[in-house]
Amino acid sequence: MHHIPVNRSPSAPATSAIHQSLAEFIAYYAQNVMADAKSQKVVTRASTEDPPSPRYITELLTGIIRGMSPNPDQTFHQTTFITKRVNDHALCDKGAYAPWRRSPIWLILRITLQTTLHDLNLDERFSYKSFMVYVLSSVLGAALHYKQPDHLLFVMNAKLARRAWKLSHTNVTQDGLFAMDTAFDINTIVSDELEQRWKRVQRETTKKIDWEVPTGQELLAAARMDPSRTLPYLKKAKKLNAGMQRPVGSKEWVVPGGEDYAQRPASGSLIGPEIPPSLSKMSQGQLERTIQLYDFECWVADELRAIDLPQIDMIKLNKALNNYIDISLTHYKGNPERLSVAFLTILELWMFIDRKVIDWMPMLKQYSPEIPVTILDPLLLPYRSQMERLAQVEFYLEQRQREGGRKSAIFYDTKDRDSFVSWFVGQSASLQGTLQTMEREAIQQTHRKEVEM
């Protein structure tokens, strides 16, 4: 919102020097982009077409002119101000050539119009708001006459309705207000026209389907199979399948994935019986790698939660987690849905390991895991079972955040006495002994250096 003086009488002497300085000021700020007026988003270049903020005119320039007047305080108190909503927010995309902002000429026209009508002391029914409603109604009527596109008519009609609504909430007398009558009429006409256009589009694009109810004889004929017609199709399908996969011998076929996939377990999984499963031997084929990762993800989703903690070697499980991270994030790159499943699998493995580590060292429960719950918001999980697993991970993270939110982190060096590092060293006899040995050696080295000096 900006305040603009209504009184158009100059507050500074109308001399040639004043006119020259004013012209130089306006020309300079019309060609130079102000640092505070630039768009905050990144663009490919700085555009001189971006107008500066209007406050450099409404506040800076008017303040300079008022300061040049003989009686600035008197001029200020005698000046009547109007308030305008500039709406000059910068609009810019990352790949845009330059930001777009509303032209300042529109602001100048609005101010000139409102100040002129104010000086004429017209009735409120013929004030600035009424005039704007009438102008917009006239422009919208012309646009309808020249058959402008639907989206333009809709936006213009909405803008007119907004203006009319604002005028109806003022103190202007509604009796004899021709601007409101004109706006109401054109608004109704445009709305009806847009409705008729939409119905015309529906009629032209809707496919007409005329279904006839089949007879009983037709239903029986459709239910019977005709082998004379089916046999040629089956021969073509067999020939096509034979051409897609070339036989090695008379009865031997190439198995996708090599010998590792030739003997697939009866359970349908290729990850083997070991717990945790190993991903060290990955196939070079894209399809086979996808199947191996899918088998590992199914093991995590279906079998991990049913295994007791003492049955799993945490070192091996941590190694399997690291292998899965290295392989899956690279293999699923560019596939948001599969990456979402990968992140869910990673967090479920982390949750399982975190529980085991807390059982081994309960003090860790008092420290934050440093994983925000909002990190799971962008995941794209199409199945309900995956959403239920995600809800369990979110609940566990929220619980860990509540229990360990007051302690400092454990993943960076700190001198905080409440840190996990300080606590762990303090309760470990071996680390205390090492610390005392280091302190004694430091004292001895300091003593030897003092003797040398």
N, C-alpha and C positions, 0 to 999 in steps of 0.2 A: 504494500500500500504506500502511495506517495502523495504528499500534500503539495498542491500547485496553487499559486496566488491567482485570484480571479481578477483583481484590479489590473488593467492593462496600462495604466499610466506609469511612465518610467520613473524609477526612483533615483536615477543618476542623470547628470547633465547630458543632453542629446548633442554632443559635440562630435566632430569627425574623428578625434582620437579615441573616444569611447566606441564609436561604430567600428573603427579599425580593430581595436582590441577584441571586441565582441566577435567580429567575423573571424579573426585568427583563432580565437578559442574554439568556436564551433567547428571550423575547418580541421583543426588539429585533432579534436576528439571524435570527429566523424571518420578519420582515416587511421587512427591508432587504437589498437585493442587494449583495453585496461586490464591490468593483471587480475583485479578482483572480479571483473565481469566475464572472464573466460570460463568455458565449460570445465568442470572438474574431471571429465572423462578424457581418455586418451584418444587423440585424433592424429591423422597422418601428417597434418601440417597446421600451422597457425594461420587462420583466415582473417584477412582485414575486413571481410564483409560482416563479421560478428559485431553488432552494435554494442557500445558500452552501456553500462547500467544507467537507467534514467536518473539515478540520484546525482550523477555528476552534472545534470542540468537543473533538476528540481531543487537540489540542495546546495551544491558547490557554486554553480553559476549565479543563482539568485542570491546566495550569501555574499558573493564578491560584489555584485551590483548594489546590493543594499549597503554594503560597507563603503561604497563610493558616493552614496547620497549625502547631502548636507546634514540631514537629521535621520540617521538609520533607525533609532528607537521609535520615533514618531511614524516613520514609514511602515515599520513592522506592525505596529498596533492598528494602523489604518488599513492594512491589507486583509482582505477576506480570502480564505483558502478553500479549495475544494479537494476532495480525496478521490483518487483514482486507483483502481486495482490494475496494476500493470500487466501481470501474467506474462512476464518475460523469461520464464524458466528455459534453460537451454535443453534442447533435445538432441541427443547424439548417440549413435551406435558405435561399437568398437571398430567396425570397418568403414565408418562414414568418412567422407572426404573432408567434411567440416561440420561443426555444430550448426543447428538451425535455431534462430530466435525470432520472435515477432519483431517486425520492422518498427523502429521508433517513429516513423512518419505517421503510423496509425495513432500513436499516443498524441502526437502534435495535433492531428486533425480532431481528435476527441476533445482535447483541451480547448482548442480554438472554438469549436462549436459550442461547448458548454459555457465558456466565458462570454461569448457573444450573446447567447440567449440570456445569460444572467444580467448583462449590462442593459439589455432591452427591457428588463422588468416585465416580462410577459406573464400571463396567467399560468398557474401550475399545470393546467391542461395542455399547454403548448410548450412545456419545459423540455429539458434535454432528454429525459427518459421517454416522454411521449413521442418526441421527434424520432428517437432511435427506433422505437417500436414501429412507427409509421414507415421509416426508411427500410427496415428489415422486411416489413410486409410487402412493400413495393418491389424490393429486389427478389423476394421469394415468388411473387406473382409473375415477374418477368422470367425467372428461371423455369417456372412451370409452363409458361407460354412457349418457350423455346425448347421444351422437352429435354431438360437436363437429366443426367443419370439418377437412378433411384437413391444411391447413397448420398449424393449431394443434396437432393431434396429433403431427405430424412434429417441430415445434420442441420441444414438451414431451418427446417421446421422446428427441430428441438431447440435451437438457439432462440428462435422467435418466441416459442412457448415459455422459455426461461425468462426472457425479457418481459413478456406480458405478465408472468407471475410476480416478478419483482415490482412491476408498476402497480399491480393490484393491491400490494401491501403497503403502499405509500398513502399520504394524506390527500392525494388528488381526488377530486370529486368525480365519480364515475358517470354522472349524468352529462350527456353531450360530449363524452370523450371519444371522438371519432377514431383515434388511433387504436383504442382497444376493440372497437367494433370491427375495424379493418383487419386487425390481427386475428380475431376470432374467426372471421369469415374465411380468410386465406388459410388458416390453420386447418379448418374443417375440410376445405376443398383439397388441400394437399394430402391430408390423411386419407380421404376417400380415393384420390388418384393412386396413391401408393398401394392401397388395399386392392384396387382393381388390377394394377400391374402385377401384384403378387398372385392373384387368382389366375391371371392370364398365363403367367409362367407355370403355375401348377397344371393348368389344362394342357399346355403344350408339351410338358415334360413327363407327365404321368402316363405310364404305359397301361393301355386298356387290355384287360384280360377277360376273355369271354369263355368260361369253362362250361362245358356241357357235362351233365351227369352221365357217366358210362352205364350202359345196360349190363345186365347180368351175363349175357353171352360174351360181351367184350371183356369183362373182368375174367371170365374163365379162359378166354383165349390169351389174355396177357399173362396169366399164371402158368401156362404150359411152356416148357422149354422146347425149342426146336433145334435138335442136334445138327441138322443140316446147315443151320446158320452159325451155330456155336463153334463147330469144328474148324472152319477156316480161321476164325479169330484165334483159337488156341494154338494152331500151327504157326501163325505169325508171331504170337507172344513167345513161343518156344524158340523160334528162330532168332528173335531179337535178344533173348536172354543168352543164347549160345554165342552171339556176336559180342556181347558185353564182356564176357569172361572166357578167355581162351583156355582150353584144357591143356595140361602139361603132357599127359599120356592118354591112353584110351579111357581110363576111368578115374584119373587123378586130377584134382582141381587145385588152383592156387588159393591158399588160405590167407585172407587179409591179416596183416600183422606178423606173418612169419610163424615159426614153430611155437613161439610162446603162446599164440592164440589158437593153435591147432587142438590142444587138449584143454578146453575150457571146463572148469569145474562144474559139477552138477548144480551147485548153488547159483551159477550164473555170474559169479564175480571172478575177476582176473587178478585181484590183488594178493591172493594167497591166504593161507591160514594164520600167518604170523600176526601178533598183536604187539604194537600197532603195525599196520600194513606198510610195506616199503614202496617208495616211488623211485628207487635208485635206477631201475632198469626200465627206462621209458623208450617206447618205440619211436622211430623217426617219422612215421606217417602221421599226418594230421588227424585223420579219422581215428586211428588207433590210440593216439595220445589223448584225444577227447574221451574215448571210452575208458581209458585207464583213470583219468581224472574223475570221470563220472562214477566209476566204481568206488574210488576213495571217498567221494562226497556222499555216496549212499552208505558207506560203512560208518562215516561220522554221524549221519542223520539217523540211522536205524540201530546200530549196534553199540556205539560209543556210550550212550547214556545207560545201557543195560549192563555194562561191565563194572565190576567193583574196582575201586581205586588201587588196592594192593596188587591186583593182577597185572597192572600196566607198568612197564619200565618208562619212567618219565624222561630219561635221557633219549631213549629211542623215539618217544612220542614228540619230544621237542625237535628232534632231527627230522621226523616226518613232517612236522609243521613247517619247518624252514624249507624243506624240499618242495612242499606243496606251494608255498608262497612264491618261490623262484619260478616254478614251472607254470602255475595257473595264471598268474598275473601277466606273464608274457604270452602264453597261449591264447588267453581270452581277450587280448587287447583289441579294442574296437567293438566288443560285444557287451553292451551294458547289462543285459540280462544274465549272461554267464558270469560276468564280473561280480554281480550282486550275489549270486550263489557262492562264488569263491570267498567274498568277504564274510558272508554268513558262516561258512565252514571254518574260516580262520578264527573268527570270534568264538565259535563253539569250542574249538580246540583250545584256545586261550582260556576260556572259562573253566574247562576241565582241568587244565594244568594249574590255574590259579587256585582252585579248590584244594588240589593236592599239596601245593606249596604252603597254603594257609594251615592245613593240617600238620605239616611239618614244622612251620614257624608261625604260630598264631599271632605274633606281634605284627606281622605284615597286614593283618586285617585292619589295623588302625591307620594305614597309609592309603592315599588315593591311588587308584590304578592308572590315572592320567588318560583315560579314554572317555571322551564326552559321549553322552547318550545321543546327542544330535548327529553324530557321525553316521548313524544308521538311517537317517531320514531319506537320503536319495536312493536307497536300494530299490530295485525293481524285481519284486518276487511275485510271480503269477499264481502260485499255488497256495491253498489255505494251509497245508502242512508247513510250508516254509514260513508263512506269516506267524504261525503258532510258535515255531522255533525262534523266530526273530523276537517275539514278545517275551519269551523266556530270557533271552540274552539281554534285552532292554531292562527287564525287572532285576536281573543280577547286577547290571552296571549301576542302576539307581541305588540298589541296596549297598553296593560297595562304595559309592560316592557318599552316601549318608554316614556310613560307618567310619570312613577314612578321610572325610573332608577337612578335618582340622589339623592334620599332620602335614608336614612338608613332604615334597616329593622324594623319591628314592632313586631317580634316574639322573641326577646331576650333583656335582660337588657342592657342599654347603657347610658352613660353620655353625649352623643352627644346632643347639643342644638337643632339640626334640627330633632331629633327623634320624632316619633309619641307620645311617652310617655310624653316628655317634652311639646309638643304642647297641648296635651289633658289636662294635669294638669293645664297649664297656662290659658286655656280658660274656665275651669270649676270653678264656684264660690264655689261649695260645696267642691271640692278637695282642692282649695286654703285655705278655712277655716280649713279643716282638717290638712293641712300642717302647717298652722300658729299655731294651737293648739299643734301639736307635737313639734314644735320648742320652744313654751313657756314652755311646760312640760320638755323638755330637759334642758332649761336654769335653771328652778327651781331645777331640780335634781342635776345639776352641782353646783348650789349655796349651796344646803343642804350638798352635799358631801364636799365642801370647808369648811363649818362651822364645820362639824364633825372632819375634819383633823386639 
